[in-house]
Amino acid sequence: MRTEAIKNVLLRLLIFLLIAASCLFYLSNRQKEQEALDNKRYEGIRVFLEGTEISALYDDGTKLWVGTKDGILLLDRESGQQIQKIGDDLEMIYASGIVQTDDQTVWAGHNSGLTGFLPDQSRIEFREPEIPAGRVNTLLAQGDCLWGGTMQGAFRLVKEDGTWSVEEILTEKN
């Protein structure tokens, strides 16, 4: 009788080990399949500025403009190498919106307002009280018109006779 009990225990142990081995084999194969799928899904994607908070991206066709909590970086589109940090003389922290208007001006919203980087390397600035107070959170370019949203309102800039100016301000008052 004792021999029969030992055989039953050994048989149950063998069945348990076979089931456990099957489960481990299944999970191992499933993990390999998922890794292969992930590698295929992300083929060609590279991580730029790993560990950096990025709040805005704009690809101008030659460079990648990257808005960060520390300002704006220009990266080479192919290598991801930093070309330059722009606006070091500005307080451009938390750059949160970057767009380009038809005149090739690249606009960046940030904690201190709005900066336009013109093709001739000059800049134009809009700050409170010209535009509503607070960080510029979003931008929308429409030809020679630029809409922006700040923490306390919205604004619309237009380009007339070669000059950008504020045409409309929207706040809770209007």
N, C-alpha and C positions, 0 to 999 in steps of 0.2 A: 503494500500500500504506500509505503514511504517513497519507493522508487517511482510509483505512478504520480505522486504529488510533485516530485522533483521534475519529472518529465513535463508536467503541465506548466509549472513555473518557467522552465526553460523554453517551452514552446511559446508561451505568452511573451517572454522577454525577447525571443527571436522575432515574433510578429511586431512587437513595439519598435524594435531596432530597424526593421525593414520599413515600417511606416515613417519613422523619424528620418531615415536616410532618404526616402522618396521625397519627403517634404523639403529637406535641405537641398536635394538635387533640383527640385522644381524652383525653389526660391533663388538658387544660384543662377540657373538658366534665365529666369525672369529678370534678374538684376542685370545680367549681361545683355539681354535683349533691350532693356530700357536704356542702358549706357550706349549701345549701338544706335538706337533711335535718337537719343539726345545728341550724339556726335553728328549724326546726319542732319538733324533739325538745325543745329547751330553752326553748320559748316560755313566758313567764310566770315563768321562774326568774331570780332576781336574786342576785348575790353580795353577802353581807353580810360586813363585817369582813375584806375581802380581805387576805391576808398574815398573818392572825392564827391562831395555833395554837388550834384548837377541839377540846376533848375531851369535851364534853357539851352536849346540847341538850334543852330541855324547852319545849313550847308549852302555856301554861296557859289558852289561849283568848283572852287579851287581850294578853299579852306573850310574848316569846320569851326564855327564860332561856338564857344562853350561858356555859358553863364554859370558861375559858381558863387558860393557864399563869400569868396575872396575877390571877385571881380570877373573879368572876361579873359579867356585864353583863346588864342588862335592855334589850331592844330592842323598839321598836314593830314589831309583826308586819307591817304594811303597808309602811312606809317604810324600815325597817331602821335608823332613827335610834336612837342610844343614849339611853335614858331615864335610866338611872343605873347606877353601879357600886355593887354592894352589898357590905357586909361590909368596908369599908375599914379598920375597926378590928380585923379578924381577919386572921390569916395564912391566907388561903384560896387559896394558889397551887395550881395543877394541879387545879382543880375537875374531877372526872372522872365524876361521876354525879349526875343531878338527876331527882327523881321527886316525885310528890305523893300523899299518903295521903288517905283518905276524909274526914278532918277538915279538909282544905284546907291542911295544913302542906306546904310545899315543902321537901324535904330535899336537901342538897348534900353530897356526899362530896368531900373535899379532902385536901391534904397533912398537915393538922393534925388530921384526924378527921372529924366529922360535925356539920353545923349544920342545924337545923330553923327555917324561917322561918314563924312562925304567922300566921294571918289578922289578928290584932290588932297586927301589926308587932313583936311581941316575938320572941325567939330562944331556942332551947335548944341546948346543946352536949353532945356526947359525945366524949371523947378517951381515950387510953390512961391509966390501966389499965381504965377502964370497958368499952372495946371493944379488940379486938386492935390491936397496934401497926402503924404504917405507914399509908401513904396509903390512904384509902377508894377502891377502884377501881371498885366497882359497887354498885348499889342496886336492890332490887325491892320495890315497894309492893304489899301485898295487904290491902286494907281498912284496918283499924286495926292492921296488923302491917307491920313494915319489916325486910327482910333486907339485910345489907350484907356485902361482902367487902373485906378489907384485904390488905395485903401479907403479913400473918402469921396470917390466920385469917378467921373469919366471925362474924357476930352477928345476933341477932334482937331487935328492939325491939317492944314491945306498948304499946297505950294502954289503961290501966285507970283508971276513976274520974277521967278527965280528965287523967291524967299519963302521960307516956311514960317507960318504963324498960326497961333491958336485961333480957331474960328468958333468953337463952341465948347462950353464947359457945362457938365451935367452933375448936379449934386442932389442931395435930398430936398433942397429948396425948390428945385425946378424939375 
